[in-house]
Amino acid sequence: MIGELLSNMGHSTTAGFVGVSLIGVYFAWILYMAFYRIQQGKEEGHH
């Protein structure tokens, strides 16, 4: 799925390229924040 997205990105317009790039950045940000929140929960301990 990701390979197809990247392949199609190479054939798209500039706007499409920017859009796919921003989707990738957004996805990376979501993953980063998820792991950050998990770490915060571990540091606070269980209630």
N, C-alpha and C positions, 0 to 999 in steps of 0.2 A: 504494500500500500504506500509506504513512504517512498520507496524507490520509484514507483509510478508517478507520484506527486513531483518528485525532483526531476524526473525525466520530462514531464510535461512542462515544468517550470522553464526548462531550457528552450522550449519551443514557443513560449508565450510572449506576450507584449511586455513592455517595461512595467506597466501597471500590474499585470499578472505576476511578474517576477517579484515586485515589491510586496504584493499581497501575500504571496506564499512565504516570503521571507518574514513578514510580520507575524504570520500564523506560527511559524517556527519559533520566533522569539517569545510569543505569548505562551506557547506550549512549554517552553523551557522555564519561563517565569512561574507558571502554575506548578511545575514539578519542584522547582526550587522552594517555593513557599510551602508546599506540602511537606517536604523534608524538614524545613525550618520549624514548622509548627509541631512536627513529630518530636524533634529534638527538644523544643520548649516543654512539651508535655512530659518527656522523660526526665528532664531536669527538675521540674516541679514535684515530681513524685506522684504516687497514687493517693487519692483522697479517700 
